[in-house]
Amino acid sequence: MLERPISKAGWTRVAFGDVVRKVNDKVDPWNSGLERYVAGEHMDTDDLRIRRWGLIGDDYLGPAFHMRFKPGHVLYGSRRTYLRKVALADFEGVTANTTFVLETKDPARLMPDLLPFLMQTEAFHSYSIKHSKGSVNPYINFSDLEVFEFLLPPIQEQARLVDMFSALWSSIEHYANCLVAADSLRDALISQTVHFGDGASVRRSTEVGDFPAHWDVLPLGDRYSVQLGKMMSPSAIEGDMQIPYMRNANVQWNRLDLSDVATMSFNEREREKFSLKSGDILACEGRHVGKSVIWRNEIPGACYQKALHRLRPKDPKKDQPEWMLNCLRYYSVAGKLVGRTAETTIPHLPAERLREIVFPFPPREEQERLIGSVSRLDQQRTQIERRLHELRESLKEQTSAVIGGIV
């Protein structure tokens, strides 16, 4: 497209496709010599950094994972663009063909360092959402993104903007690193409490480790009811009695991601069977087995899908769900759940196997004390997370105010 001068001196109107290209470097991940892959679940909303990844040699890769990316490339999630997943790669790996790998065509015209900030603007995301196709799993084609128009500053002004945005990004990284450190400290504290409790001197050996002698050490099924959710089907998706339900993507460690909540049909009997009550634990059955969160009735009347286990204390007077949540986290980090999964390409933890796993159960009063020490750390973590969110919102506001898109 042709550029034409606009009111800002030296700024020009350009189309995204004039200055950005989609990289199509297809490789065989198993023979590429690369170690890491990045899926949509590894990219976080409004976070330009890739902080997680999968290992090609250990994890399952679907046939779509054949797009190579290199440091400096920008990754963009083209599915469910309202999730705003834009990330700047700082290592080499592969991703799925539904994640666009992007780079600038001419660094002398559009600085590579400015591209990720441009793609964080409200104008870019609004355009991408507006032009996405499909209703169940909306997506955008790169040919549609190419038409997006925005105001391109002169290269000298771009350098100034990059310095300004990068300074704010440095503050974001500082708080993000603090959050990582808090999570590491949390895992260490959970490990300490699960094994040593209040520090009782009399201990006994069990099949799953040494614990205070006065604790019960029992299969999960002795203290919790474990039930998988409803299996998805075409009739459920198209049925009349649509109810919000939780699925694997909604469950993160110790938090729910409710940015994308699906619905399907549940009849009256199914609503009774698969309903969620405050205090229920939702645990992933597949892939990230054991990843868990406590349901706090965030969506009244919601149910859950077969990809999740629902754990409910048989006797609430004996057991606090927060204690079991901490145990599941420790068992996951320590690799104690992986060996119990079914032998398939993608790991699964069937309900019968989950019920058989042995866990430590302190007396109720001690559970509450041990939960309290983790909860106090969580409060400090929440403060860090809140400040991190504020800084990310500030970055979005500044990039949107300075780099004006034309929708």
C-alpha positions in Angstrom: 0.0 0.0 0.0 1.1 3.6 -0.6 2.1 5.8 2.2 0.7 9.3 2.5 1.6 12.1 4.8 -0.7 12.8 7.8 -1.0 15.6 10.4 2.0 14.6 12.5 5.1 15.9 10.9 7.2 13.1 9.5 4.7 10.4 10.6 3.1 8.3 7.8 0.2 6.0 7.5 1.3 2.4 6.7 -0.3 -1.0 6.5 1.0 -3.7 8.8 1.9 -5.9 5.9 4.1 -3.1 4.4 6.6 -3.3 7.2 6.0 -6.8 8.8 6.4 -10.3 7.3 5.2 -13.7 8.6 8.2 -16.1 8.8 7.5 -19.5 7.4 10.5 -21.5 8.4 9.2 -25.1 8.6 11.3 -27.7 10.3 10.9 -31.3 11.6 11.1 -30.6 15.4 12.5 -34.1 16.1 15.4 -33.7 13.7 16.0 -29.9 14.0 18.4 -30.0 16.9 16.1 -27.6 18.8 15.2 -28.3 22.4 12.1 -26.2 23.2 8.6 -25.6 21.8 6.2 -22.9 22.7 2.4 -23.6 22.7 -0.4 -21.1 23.4 -0.5 -22.1 27.1 3.1 -20.9 27.4 2.2 -17.4 26.4 0.5 -15.1 28.9 -1.9 -12.3 28.2 -0.2 -8.9 28.0 3.2 -10.4 28.9 5.9 -9.9 26.2 8.2 -12.4 27.8 8.1 -16.2 27.2 8.5 -17.6 30.7 7.6 -21.2 30.1 8.0 -23.8 27.4 7.9 -27.5 26.6 10.8 -29.8 25.8 10.7 -31.5 22.4 12.3 -34.7 23.7 10.0 -35.2 26.6 6.6 -33.8 25.7 4.1 -34.6 23.0 4.1 -32.3 19.9 1.1 -32.3 17.6 1.7 -32.3 13.8 1.2 -28.5 13.7 4.4 -27.8 15.7 6.8 -27.2 12.9 7.4 -23.4 12.7 10.9 -22.4 13.8 11.4 -19.1 15.6 14.6 -17.4 16.6 15.6 -14.7 19.1 14.1 -11.4 18.1 11.1 -12.8 16.4 7.6 -11.8 17.7 5.1 -14.6 18.4 1.4 -13.9 18.1 -1.4 -16.2 19.0 -3.8 -16.1 16.1 -6.5 -18.1 17.9 -8.8 -16.3 20.4 -7.0 -13.1 19.7 -8.9 -11.4 22.6 -6.4 -13.2 24.9 -3.8 -10.7 23.6 -0.9 -13.1 23.4 2.2 -11.3 22.0 5.7 -12.4 23.0 9.2 -11.5 22.1 11.4 -14.6 21.7 14.7 -14.6 23.4 15.6 -18.2 22.5 15.2 -20.5 19.5 12.5 -23.1 19.2 9.4 -24.3 17.4 5.7 -23.3 17.7 2.5 -24.3 16.1 1.3 -22.9 12.8 -1.5 -21.2 14.6 1.1 -19.0 16.3 2.4 -16.4 13.8 6.2 -15.9 13.8 6.8 -12.2 12.8 9.7 -9.9 12.0 10.1 -6.5 10.4 10.8 -6.3 6.7 13.3 -3.4 6.9 14.8 -2.5 10.3 15.7 0.9 8.9 12.0 1.5 8.4 10.4 -0.2 11.4 12.7 -1.0 14.3 12.4 -4.6 15.4 12.4 -3.5 19.1 9.3 -1.4 18.4 7.2 -4.2 16.8 6.1 -6.0 20.0 5.0 -2.7 21.6 3.1 -1.8 18.4 1.3 -5.1 18.7 0.3 -4.3 22.3 -1.8 -1.3 21.4 -5.5 -1.3 21.8 -5.9 -0.4 18.1 -4.0 -3.5 17.0 -6.0 -5.8 19.3 -9.3 -4.3 18.5 -8.6 -4.7 14.8 -7.5 -8.3 15.3 -10.6 -9.2 17.3 -13.0 -7.4 14.9 -11.6 -9.3 11.9 -11.4 -12.8 13.5 -13.5 -15.5 11.9 -15.4 -18.3 13.6 -17.4 -18.3 16.9 -16.3 -21.3 18.9 -12.6 -20.8 18.4 -12.2 -17.5 16.5 -9.0 -17.0 14.5 -7.4 -14.4 12.2 -5.5 -14.9 9.0 -2.3 -13.1 8.4 -3.7 -11.7 5.2 -6.3 -9.9 7.3 -3.6 -8.5 9.7 -1.6 -7.2 6.8 -4.3 -4.6 6.1 -4.2 -3.1 9.6 -3.1 0.5 9.3 -1.2 2.6 11.9 0.9 5.7 12.2 4.6 5.0 11.8 7.0 7.5 13.4 10.3 8.5 11.8 13.1 6.1 12.7 14.7 8.7 15.2 11.3 9.0 17.0 11.0 5.2 17.0 14.3 5.0 18.9 13.1 7.4 21.5 9.9 5.5 21.9 11.7 2.2 22.3 13.8 3.7 25.1 10.7 5.0 26.8 8.8 1.8 26.5 11.8 -0.3 27.4 12.3 1.6 30.7 8.8 0.7 31.7 9.3 -2.8 30.6 12.4 -3.1 32.8 10.2 -2.3 35.8 7.7 -4.9 34.7 10.5 -7.5 34.4 11.7 -6.6 37.9 8.3 -7.3 39.4 7.8 -10.4 37.2 11.1 -11.8 38.6 10.0 -11.0 42.1 6.9 -13.0 41.4 9.0 -16.0 40.2 11.1 -15.8 43.4 7.9 -15.7 45.5 6.6 -18.8 43.7 9.9 -20.6 44.4 9.7 -19.6 48.0 6.1 -20.8 48.1 7.0 -24.2 46.8 9.8 -24.6 49.3 7.5 -23.6 52.1 4.8 -26.1 50.9 7.5 -28.9 50.8 8.5 -28.1 54.3 5.0 -28.0 55.7 3.9 -31.2 53.9 6.8 -33.2 55.3 7.5 -31.7 58.7 4.3 -30.0 59.7 4.8 -28.1 63.0 8.1 -29.8 63.5 7.0 -32.9 65.5 10.1 -34.8 66.7 8.5 -38.2 66.5 8.2 -39.4 62.9 7.5 -42.6 61.1 8.4 -44.0 57.6 5.6 -44.6 55.1 5.6 -45.7 51.4 5.5 -42.0 50.4 8.1 -40.6 52.9 8.7 -39.8 56.5 5.9 -37.8 58.3 5.0 -36.9 61.9 3.8 -40.0 63.6 0.4 -38.6 64.6 -0.6 -37.9 61.0 -2.8 -40.2 59.0 -1.2 -41.4 55.7 -3.9 -42.8 53.5 -5.1 -43.1 49.9 -6.8 -40.0 48.7 -10.1 -41.9 48.1 -10.4 -42.6 51.8 -10.8 -38.9 52.6 -12.0 -37.3 49.3 -14.6 -38.2 46.7 -13.0 -38.0 43.2 -15.2 -37.6 40.1 -14.5 -36.7 36.5 -16.7 -34.2 34.7 -19.0 -34.5 31.7 -17.6 -35.6 28.4 -18.0 -33.1 25.6 -20.1 -34.1 22.6 -21.7 -32.5 19.5 -25.1 -32.8 21.2 -23.8 -31.1 24.3 -22.3 -28.3 22.3 -25.5 -27.7 20.4 -28.1 -28.5 23.1 -30.6 -26.0 24.5 -29.7 -26.1 28.2 -26.3 -24.3 27.9 -24.3 -23.9 31.2 -20.9 -22.5 31.8 -18.3 -25.2 32.5 -14.7 -25.4 33.6 -12.1 -27.1 31.4 -8.4 -27.7 31.5 -7.6 -24.3 30.1 -9.4 -22.6 33.0 -7.4 -24.3 35.7 -4.0 -22.7 36.6 -2.1 -23.5 39.8 -4.0 -21.9 42.7 -6.0 -19.6 40.4 -8.7 -19.7 37.7 -8.3 -18.2 34.3 -11.9 -17.1 33.4 -10.9 -15.0 30.3 -12.4 -17.7 28.1 -15.3 -19.7 29.6 -17.2 -22.1 27.3 -20.7 -23.5 27.6 -22.4 -26.8 26.8 -25.7 -28.4 27.5 -26.3 -30.1 30.9 -29.7 -31.7 31.7 -31.1 -31.6 35.2 -29.5 -34.9 36.2 -26.2 -33.8 34.9 -26.3 -30.4 36.6 -26.8 -32.2 39.9 -24.0 -34.7 39.2 -21.4 -32.2 37.8 -22.2 -29.1 39.7 -19.5 -27.3 41.6 -19.6 -26.1 45.2 -17.4 -23.6 46.9 -14.4 -25.5 48.4 -14.3 -28.1 45.6 -10.8 -28.8 44.1 -10.5 -28.9 40.4 -7.5 -31.0 39.3 -6.4 -31.5 35.7 -6.7 -35.1 34.5 -4.5 -34.8 31.4 -1.2 -33.3 30.2 -0.4 -31.1 33.3 -1.8 -33.8 35.6 -2.7 -32.6 39.1 -2.6 -28.9 38.3 -5.3 -27.7 40.7 -7.3 -24.8 42.0 -10.1 -24.4 44.6 -13.5 -23.4 43.3 -14.9 -20.3 45.2 -18.2 -20.2 43.3 -16.8 -17.6 40.9 -19.6 -18.5 38.4 -22.7 -19.7 40.3 -24.2 -22.8 38.7 -21.1 -23.7 36.7 -20.2 -27.3 36.0 -17.0 -29.0 34.7 -15.7 -31.1 31.9 -14.3 -34.7 31.9 -10.7 -33.3 31.5 -11.0 -32.3 35.2 -11.3 -34.2 38.4 -13.5 -32.8 41.2 -12.2 -33.5 44.7 -14.6 -32.9 47.5 -13.8 -33.7 51.2 -15.9 -36.6 52.5 -15.9 -35.1 56.0 -15.3 -31.3 56.0 -14.7 -31.5 59.8 -11.6 -33.5 59.1 -10.0 -31.9 56.0 -9.3 -28.5 54.6 -9.2 -28.3 50.8 -6.3 -25.9 51.0 -4.2 -28.6 52.6 -4.9 -31.0 49.8 -4.2 -28.2 47.2 -0.8 -27.7 48.8 -0.2 -31.5 48.8 -1.1 -31.7 45.1 1.3 -28.9 44.3 4.1 -30.6 46.2 3.5 -34.0 44.6 3.5 -32.4 41.2 6.7 -30.4 41.7 8.4 -33.5 43.2 7.3 -35.7 40.3 5.1 -38.0 42.4 2.2 -37.8 40.0 3.9 -38.5 36.8 4.6 -42.1 37.6 0.9 -42.7 38.2 -0.3 -41.6 34.8 -1.6 -43.8 32.1 0.9 -44.8 29.4 -0.3 -42.7 26.5 1.2 -40.1 24.2 -0.3 -37.4 26.4 -0.2 -38.3 30.1 -3.5 -38.9 31.9 -4.3 -39.6 35.5 -7.5 -41.6 35.6 -9.8 -41.2 38.6 -9.1 -44.7 40.0 -5.4 -44.1 40.0 -5.8 -40.7 41.7 -7.9 -42.3 44.4 -5.1 -44.7 45.1 -2.4 -42.1 45.6 -1.4 -41.9 49.3 -1.3 -38.5 50.9 -0.5 -37.2 54.5 -3.4 -35.9 56.5 -2.6 -34.0 59.7 -5.4 -33.3 62.2 -7.7 -30.6 61.1 -6.3 -28.0 63.5 -2.8 -28.6 62.3 -3.9 -28.4 58.7 -5.3 -24.9 59.4 -2.0 -23.7 61.0 0.1 -25.0 58.2 -2.3 -23.5 55.6 -1.9 -20.2 57.4 1.8 -20.0 56.8 1.4 -20.4 53.1 -1.6 -18.0 53.0 0.5 -15.3 54.5 3.0 -15.7 51.8 0.2 -15.6 49.2 -0.9 -12.3 50.5 2.5 -10.8 49.8 2.6 -12.4 46.4 -0.8 -10.8 45.6 0.7 -7.4 46.3 3.5 -8.1 43.9 1.0 -9.4 41.3 -1.2 -6.3 41.7 1.7 -4.0 41.1 2.8 -6.0 38.1 -0.7 -5.8 36.6 -0.7 -2.0 37.1 2.6 -1.6 35.3 1.4 -3.8 32.4 -1.7 -1.7 32.1 0.4 1.5 32.1 2.5 0.1 29.3 -0.6 -0.7 27.3 -2.0 2.8 27.8 1.3 4.5 26.8 1.8 2.4 23.7 -1.8 3.0 22.7 -1.7 6.7 23.3 1.6 7.2 21.3 1.3 4.8 18.4 -2.1 5.6 17.0 -3.8 2.9 14.9 -6.5 3.5 12.3 -9.1 0.8 12.6 
